[in-house]
Amino acid sequence: MTQILIQGLLLSGLYALIAMGFTLIFSIGRILNLAYGAYLLIGGYTYFYVAQTLGMPKIAGVLLAAILGCVMGLLKYRLLVKPLKGDHVAVEISSLILAVVLQAGVVLLFGDSSKILLPIIPGVERIGGAAIPYSNLFAAVASWVILISLYLFVRKTHTGRAMQAVSMDPKGAAISGIDADRINMITWGISGTLGAVAGVFFASYTQLYPGMWVAPLIIAVAVVIVGGIGSIIGTLIVAHIIGFMEVMTSAFIAPELRGVMTMVLIIAVLILRPKGLFGREEL
């Protein structure tokens, strides 16, 4: 039971980080960014190439993954989202196409075989009889440091308050002098950064392979739908619900059914409470 509790906490922190970047985009731009999983894919492969192929320090791999994710988010907004502004269906379809194209690019560069990432921090810690890799502990702690930093940024800085204003009333924010285009650019950059870093942690937790972007995208969608589209608090709480549910499903039923239980939860919430458990909440 101790191991289930610890694994649930570690996995939930990672799921919260994965879902937060997805939630931010919807809160600000009202767009379901279906290319979000590709940020994780590129982040994971950037870390692999920098840290394991080139042999550079692992922290350099994480930082370069974050930078590349940020650049991807900014370019996607500038080249795809802004030109198609107002046509959310076109944006979402183009996002999905972009993810598939990036997956094909990864296959060309790295092949289609699975790869094991070296742990960011080697070693194992025993907590209450449970063997927990240091790498997983680092990922969970780093995820919460990032999430807390993001919360403070949104709540305490001028740019963060501008993000809240655009989230609540884009037209009103524009009238008050807030540059909505700039705020959207910042939001997409942050989302790409969060996704790429989460991709390094997620690939370390599982495996790195070209199709790995699908699973975290489903996780992000599940957390956002169940929590309530746009709800920051809902995202954090439901990430823990899904994290613990998957760990318990693996432990007491079958590991193969962990994803199925998440899908069942999504269907149940859509039927019983379409707005999600916590409804719609602005930043």
TORKOL-4160 file (C-alpha; in steps of 0.2 Angstrom, whole numbers, padded with zeros to 4 digits, m for minus):
283
<pt num="1" X="0000" Y="0000" Z="0000"/>
<pt num="2" X="0015" Y="0012" Z="0004"/>
<pt num="3" X="0022" Y="0009" Z="m0014"/>
<pt num="4" X="0004" Y="0012" Z="m0022"/>
<pt num="5" X="0003" Y="0029" Z="m0012"/>
<pt num="6" X="0020" Y="0035" Z="m0017"/>
<pt num="7" X="0019" Y="0029" Z="m0035"/>
<pt num="8" X="0002" Y="0038" Z="m0036"/>
<pt num="9" X="0009" Y="0054" Z="m0029"/>
<pt num="10" X="0024" Y="0053" Z="m0041"/>
<pt num="11" X="0013" Y="0049" Z="m0056"/>
<pt num="12" X="0000" Y="0062" Z="m0052"/>
<pt num="13" X="0013" Y="0076" Z="m0051"/>
<pt num="14" X="0019" Y="0072" Z="m0068"/>
<pt num="15" X="0001" Y="0071" Z="m0075"/>
<pt num="16" X="m0003" Y="0088" Z="m0068"/>
<pt num="17" X="0012" Y="0095" Z="m0077"/>
<pt num="18" X="0007" Y="0087" Z="m0093"/>
<pt num="19" X="m0010" Y="0093" Z="m0092"/>
<pt num="20" X="m0006" Y="0111" Z="m0087"/>
<pt num="21" X="0001" Y="0116" Z="m0103"/>
<pt num="22" X="m0014" Y="0110" Z="m0112"/>
<pt num="23" X="m0026" Y="0119" Z="m0100"/>
<pt num="24" X="m0017" Y="0135" Z="m0102"/>
<pt num="25" X="m0020" Y="0136" Z="m0121"/>
<pt num="26" X="m0038" Y="0132" Z="m0119"/>
<pt num="27" X="m0040" Y="0145" Z="m0105"/>
<pt num="28" X="m0032" Y="0159" Z="m0115"/>
<pt num="29" X="m0036" Y="0154" Z="m0133"/>
<pt num="30" X="m0051" Y="0143" Z="m0132"/>
<pt num="31" X="m0041" Y="0130" Z="m0142"/>
<pt num="32" X="m0039" Y="0112" Z="m0140"/>
<pt num="33" X="m0021" Y="0110" Z="m0145"/>
<pt num="34" X="m0020" Y="0093" Z="m0152"/>
<pt num="35" X="m0002" Y="0095" Z="m0157"/>
<pt num="36" X="0002" Y="0096" Z="m0138"/>
<pt num="37" X="0008" Y="0078" Z="m0137"/>
<pt num="38" X="0021" Y="0082" Z="m0150"/>
<pt num="39" X="0029" Y="0095" Z="m0138"/>
<pt num="40" X="0032" Y="0080" Z="m0126"/>
<pt num="41" X="0039" Y="0069" Z="m0141"/>
<pt num="42" X="0051" Y="0082" Z="m0146"/>
<pt num="43" X="0056" Y="0086" Z="m0128"/>
<pt num="44" X="0060" Y="0067" Z="m0125"/>
<pt num="45" X="0070" Y="0065" Z="m0141"/>
<pt num="46" X="0080" Y="0081" Z="m0138"/>
<pt num="47" X="0085" Y="0075" Z="m0121"/>
<pt num="48" X="0090" Y="0058" Z="m0129"/>
<pt num="49" X="0100" Y="0066" Z="m0143"/>
<pt num="50" X="0109" Y="0079" Z="m0132"/>
<pt num="51" X="0112" Y="0068" Z="m0116"/>
<pt num="52" X="0114" Y="0051" Z="m0123"/>
<pt num="53" X="0120" Y="0053" Z="m0141"/>
<pt num="54" X="0131" Y="0068" Z="m0139"/>
<pt num="55" X="0136" Y="0064" Z="m0121"/>
<pt num="56" X="0132" Y="0082" Z="m0114"/>
<pt num="57" X="0127" Y="0085" Z="m0096"/>
<pt num="58" X="0109" Y="0078" Z="m0093"/>
<pt num="59" X="0103" Y="0096" Z="m0087"/>
<pt num="60" X="0109" Y="0103" Z="m0103"/>
<pt num="61" X="0097" Y="0090" Z="m0112"/>
<pt num="62" X="0083" Y="0096" Z="m0101"/>
<pt num="63" X="0086" Y="0114" Z="m0104"/>
<pt num="64" X="0088" Y="0112" Z="m0123"/>
<pt num="65" X="0072" Y="0102" Z="m0123"/>
<pt num="66" X="0063" Y="0116" Z="m0114"/>
<pt num="67" X="0070" Y="0129" Z="m0126"/>
<pt num="68" X="0065" Y="0119" Z="m0141"/>
<pt num="69" X="0048" Y="0117" Z="m0134"/>
<pt num="70" X="0046" Y="0135" Z="m0131"/>
<pt num="71" X="0051" Y="0139" Z="m0149"/>
<pt num="72" X="0039" Y="0126" Z="m0156"/>
<pt num="73" X="0025" Y="0134" Z="m0146"/>
<pt num="74" X="0029" Y="0151" Z="m0152"/>
<pt num="75" X="0031" Y="0146" Z="m0170"/>
<pt num="76" X="0015" Y="0136" Z="m0170"/>
<pt num="77" X="0005" Y="0151" Z="m0164"/>
<pt num="78" X="0013" Y="0163" Z="m0177"/>
<pt num="79" X="0012" Y="0151" Z="m0192"/>
<pt num="80" X="m0003" Y="0141" Z="m0189"/>
<pt num="81" X="m0014" Y="0148" Z="m0175"/>
<pt num="82" X="m0014" Y="0167" Z="m0179"/>
<pt num="83" X="m0017" Y="0165" Z="m0198"/>
<pt num="84" X="m0032" Y="0154" Z="m0194"/>
<pt num="85" X="m0038" Y="0164" Z="m0180"/>
<pt num="86" X="m0057" Y="0162" Z="m0177"/>
<pt num="87" X="m0058" Y="0145" Z="m0186"/>
<pt num="88" X="m0054" Y="0133" Z="m0171"/>
<pt num="89" X="m0059" Y="0118" Z="m0181"/>
<pt num="90" X="m0045" Y="0122" Z="m0194"/>
<pt num="91" X="m0033" Y="0125" Z="m0180"/>
<pt num="92" X="m0036" Y="0109" Z="m0171"/>
<pt num="93" X="m0035" Y="0099" Z="m0188"/>
<pt num="94" X="m0019" Y="0107" Z="m0193"/>
<pt num="95" X="m0012" Y="0104" Z="m0175"/>
<pt num="96" X="m0016" Y="0085" Z="m0177"/>
<pt num="97" X="m0008" Y="0085" Z="m0194"/>
<pt num="98" X="0007" Y="0094" Z="m0187"/>
<pt num="99" X="0009" Y="0081" Z="m0173"/>
<pt num="100" X="0009" Y="0067" Z="m0186"/>
<pt num="101" X="0022" Y="0076" Z="m0197"/>
<pt num="102" X="0033" Y="0078" Z="m0182"/>
<pt num="103" X="0031" Y="0059" Z="m0178"/>
<pt num="104" X="0036" Y="0055" Z="m0196"/>
<pt num="105" X="0051" Y="0066" Z="m0194"/>
<pt num="106" X="0057" Y="0058" Z="m0178"/>
<pt num="107" X="0056" Y="0041" Z="m0187"/>
<pt num="108" X="0067" Y="0047" Z="m0201"/>
<pt num="109" X="0080" Y="0054" Z="m0189"/>
<pt num="110" X="0080" Y="0041" Z="m0175"/>
<pt num="111" X="0071" Y="0026" Z="m0182"/>
<pt num="112" X="0055" Y="0018" Z="m0175"/>
<pt num="113" X="0062" Y="0007" Z="m0161"/>
<pt num="114" X="0059" Y="0011" Z="m0143"/>
<pt num="115" X="0073" Y="0019" Z="m0133"/>
<pt num="116" X="0077" Y="0019" Z="m0114"/>
<pt num="117" X="0082" Y="0035" Z="m0107"/>
<pt num="118" X="0096" Y="0035" Z="m0094"/>
<pt num="119" X="0089" Y="0041" Z="m0078"/>
<pt num="120" X="0092" Y="0060" Z="m0075"/>
<pt num="121" X="0098" Y="0055" Z="m0057"/>
<pt num="122" X="0104" Y="0037" Z="m0055"/>
<pt num="123" X="0100" Y="0027" Z="m0040"/>
<pt num="124" X="0085" Y="0021" Z="m0029"/>
<pt num="125" X="0078" Y="0027" Z="m0013"/>
<pt num="126" X="0068" Y="0015" Z="m0001"/>
<pt num="127" X="0054" Y="0024" Z="0007"/>
<pt num="128" X="0043" Y="0013" Z="0018"/>
<pt num="129" X="0049" Y="m0003" Z="0010"/>
<pt num="130" X="0045" Y="0004" Z="m0008"/>
<pt num="131" X="0059" Y="0006" Z="m0020"/>
<pt num="132" X="0058" Y="0023" Z="m0029"/>
<pt num="133" X="0070" Y="0028" Z="m0042"/>
<pt num="134" X="0078" Y="0045" Z="m0039"/>
<pt num="135" X="0074" Y="0050" Z="m0057"/>
<pt num="136" X="0055" Y="0048" Z="m0053"/>
<pt num="137" X="0057" Y="0058" Z="m0037"/>
<pt num="138" X="0066" Y="0071" Z="m0046"/>
<pt num="139" X="0053" Y="0072" Z="m0060"/>
<pt num="140" X="0039" Y="0074" Z="m0047"/>
<pt num="141" X="0048" Y="0087" Z="m0036"/>
<pt num="142" X="0053" Y="0097" Z="m0052"/>
<pt num="143" X="0035" Y="0096" Z="m0059"/>
<pt num="144" X="0028" Y="0103" Z="m0043"/>
<pt num="145" X="0042" Y="0117" Z="m0042"/>
<pt num="146" X="0037" Y="0121" Z="m0060"/>
<pt num="147" X="0018" Y="0121" Z="m0056"/>
<pt num="148" X="0020" Y="0132" Z="m0041"/>
<pt num="149" X="0031" Y="0144" Z="m0051"/>
<pt num="150" X="0018" Y="0145" Z="m0064"/>
<pt num="151" X="0005" Y="0149" Z="m0051"/>
<pt num="152" X="0015" Y="0163" Z="m0044"/>
<pt num="153" X="0019" Y="0170" Z="m0061"/>
<pt num="154" X="0000" Y="0170" Z="m0066"/>
<pt num="155" X="m0005" Y="0177" Z="m0049"/>
<pt num="156" X="0009" Y="0189" Z="m0045"/>
<pt num="157" X="0016" Y="0197" Z="m0061"/>
<pt num="158" X="0009" Y="0210" Z="m0072"/>
<pt num="159" X="0010" Y="0198" Z="m0087"/>
<pt num="160" X="0001" Y="0185" Z="m0077"/>
<pt num="161" X="m0013" Y="0197" Z="m0072"/>
<pt num="162" X="m0014" Y="0201" Z="m0091"/>
<pt num="163" X="m0016" Y="0183" Z="m0095"/>
<pt num="164" X="m0030" Y="0182" Z="m0082"/>
<pt num="165" X="m0039" Y="0197" Z="m0090"/>
<pt num="166" X="m0038" Y="0189" Z="m0108"/>
<pt num="167" X="m0044" Y="0172" Z="m0101"/>
<pt num="168" X="m0059" Y="0181" Z="m0093"/>
<pt num="169" X="m0064" Y="0193" Z="m0107"/>
<pt num="170" X="m0053" Y="0195" Z="m0122"/>
<pt num="171" X="m0062" Y="0210" Z="m0129"/>
<pt num="172" X="m0063" Y="0219" Z="m0112"/>
<pt num="173" X="m0044" Y="0216" Z="m0110"/>
<pt num="174" X="m0041" Y="0223" Z="m0128"/>
<pt num="175" X="m0051" Y="0239" Z="m0123"/>
<pt num="176" X="m0041" Y="0241" Z="m0107"/>
<pt num="177" X="m0025" Y="0241" Z="m0118"/>
<pt num="178" X="m0019" Y="0223" Z="m0115"/>
<pt num="179" X="m0010" Y="0216" Z="m0131"/>
<pt num="180" X="m0019" Y="0200" Z="m0133"/>
<pt num="181" X="m0008" Y="0194" Z="m0147"/>
<pt num="182" X="0007" Y="0196" Z="m0135"/>
<pt num="183" X="m0001" Y="0187" Z="m0121"/>
<pt num="184" X="m0006" Y="0173" Z="m0133"/>
<pt num="185" X="0012" Y="0172" Z="m0139"/>
<pt num="186" X="0018" Y="0171" Z="m0121"/>
<pt num="187" X="0005" Y="0157" Z="m0117"/>
<pt num="188" X="0010" Y="0146" Z="m0132"/>
<pt num="189" X="0028" Y="0148" Z="m0127"/>
<pt num="190" X="0025" Y="0143" Z="m0109"/>
<pt num="191" X="0014" Y="0128" Z="m0115"/>
<pt num="192" X="0028" Y="0122" Z="m0127"/>
<pt num="193" X="0040" Y="0123" Z="m0113"/>
<pt num="194" X="0029" Y="0114" Z="m0100"/>
<pt num="195" X="0026" Y="0100" Z="m0113"/>
<pt num="196" X="0044" Y="0098" Z="m0118"/>
<pt num="197" X="0050" Y="0096" Z="m0100"/>
<pt num="198" X="0035" Y="0085" Z="m0096"/>
<pt num="199" X="0041" Y="0074" Z="m0111"/>
<pt num="200" X="0058" Y="0071" Z="m0104"/>
<pt num="201" X="0050" Y="0066" Z="m0087"/>
<pt num="202" X="0037" Y="0055" Z="m0096"/>
<pt num="203" X="0049" Y="0046" Z="m0107"/>
<pt num="204" X="0060" Y="0043" Z="m0092"/>
<pt num="205" X="0045" Y="0036" Z="m0083"/>
<pt num="206" X="0040" Y="0025" Z="m0098"/>
<pt num="207" X="0050" Y="0023" Z="m0114"/>
<pt num="208" X="0054" Y="0034" Z="m0129"/>
<pt num="209" X="0047" Y="0030" Z="m0146"/>
<pt num="210" X="0039" Y="0039" Z="m0160"/>
<pt num="211" X="0021" Y="0036" Z="m0155"/>
<pt num="212" X="0023" Y="0041" Z="m0137"/>
<pt num="213" X="0015" Y="0058" Z="m0140"/>
<pt num="214" X="m0003" Y="0050" Z="m0141"/>
<pt num="215" X="m0003" Y="0044" Z="m0123"/>
<pt num="216" X="0001" Y="0060" Z="m0114"/>
<pt num="217" X="m0011" Y="0069" Z="m0126"/>
<pt num="218" X="m0025" Y="0057" Z="m0120"/>
<pt num="219" X="m0020" Y="0060" Z="m0102"/>
<pt num="220" X="m0021" Y="0079" Z="m0105"/>
<pt num="221" X="m0038" Y="0078" Z="m0113"/>
<pt num="222" X="m0044" Y="0067" Z="m0100"/>
<pt num="223" X="m0038" Y="0078" Z="m0085"/>
<pt num="224" X="m0045" Y="0094" Z="m0094"/>
<pt num="225" X="m0062" Y="0086" Z="m0098"/>
<pt num="226" X="m0065" Y="0077" Z="m0081"/>
<pt num="227" X="m0059" Y="0093" Z="m0071"/>
<pt num="228" X="m0068" Y="0105" Z="m0082"/>
<pt num="229" X="m0062" Y="0113" Z="m0097"/>
<pt num="230" X="m0051" Y="0128" Z="m0092"/>
<pt num="231" X="m0051" Y="0124" Z="m0074"/>
<pt num="232" X="m0034" Y="0126" Z="m0066"/>
<pt num="233" X="m0039" Y="0119" Z="m0049"/>
<pt num="234" X="m0049" Y="0105" Z="m0058"/>
<pt num="235" X="m0033" Y="0100" Z="m0068"/>
<pt num="236" X="m0023" Y="0098" Z="m0052"/>
<pt num="237" X="m0036" Y="0088" Z="m0043"/>
<pt num="238" X="m0041" Y="0077" Z="m0057"/>
<pt num="239" X="m0022" Y="0074" Z="m0062"/>
<pt num="240" X="m0021" Y="0066" Z="m0045"/>
<pt num="241" X="m0037" Y="0056" Z="m0047"/>
<pt num="242" X="m0032" Y="0049" Z="m0063"/>
<pt num="243" X="m0014" Y="0046" Z="m0057"/>
<pt num="244" X="m0020" Y="0036" Z="m0042"/>
<pt num="245" X="m0034" Y="0027" Z="m0052"/>
<pt num="246" X="m0021" Y="0021" Z="m0065"/>
<pt num="247" X="m0008" Y="0015" Z="m0051"/>
<pt num="248" X="m0022" Y="0006" Z="m0042"/>
<pt num="249" X="m0029" Y="m0002" Z="m0058"/>
<pt num="250" X="m0011" Y="m0008" Z="m0062"/>
<pt num="251" X="m0009" Y="m0015" Z="m0045"/>
<pt num="252" X="m0026" Y="m0023" Z="m0042"/>
<pt num="253" X="m0034" Y="m0027" Z="m0059"/>
<pt num="254" X="m0022" Y="m0027" Z="m0074"/>
<pt num="255" X="m0008" Y="m0015" Z="m0080"/>
<pt num="256" X="m0016" Y="m0017" Z="m0098"/>
<pt num="257" X="m0032" Y="m0009" Z="m0091"/>
<pt num="258" X="m0025" Y="0007" Z="m0084"/>
<pt num="259" X="m0029" Y="0017" Z="m0099"/>
<pt num="260" X="m0046" Y="0009" Z="m0102"/>
<pt num="261" X="m0051" Y="0015" Z="m0084"/>
<pt num="262" X="m0047" Y="0033" Z="m0089"/>
<pt num="263" X="m0058" Y="0032" Z="m0104"/>
<pt num="264" X="m0072" Y="0025" Z="m0094"/>
<pt num="265" X="m0070" Y="0040" Z="m0082"/>
<pt num="266" X="m0071" Y="0052" Z="m0097"/>
<pt num="267" X="m0087" Y="0044" Z="m0104"/>
<pt num="268" X="m0095" Y="0044" Z="m0087"/>
<pt num="269" X="m0091" Y="0062" Z="m0084"/>
<pt num="270" X="m0097" Y="0067" Z="m0101"/>
<pt num="271" X="m0113" Y="0059" Z="m0098"/>
<pt num="272" X="m0116" Y="0064" Z="m0080"/>
<pt num="273" X="m0108" Y="0081" Z="m0079"/>
<pt num="274" X="m0103" Y="0088" Z="m0097"/>
<pt num="275" X="m0095" Y="0103" Z="m0089"/>
<pt num="276" X="m0083" Y="0093" Z="m0079"/>
<pt num="277" X="m0082" Y="0090" Z="m0060"/>
<pt num="278" X="m0077" Y="0108" Z="m0057"/>
<pt num="279" X="m0085" Y="0117" Z="m0071"/>
<pt num="280" X="m0077" Y="0131" Z="m0081"/>
<pt num="281" X="m0065" Y="0142" Z="m0072"/>
<pt num="282" X="m0054" Y="0156" Z="m0079"/>
<pt num="283" X="m0035" Y="0158" Z="m0075"/>
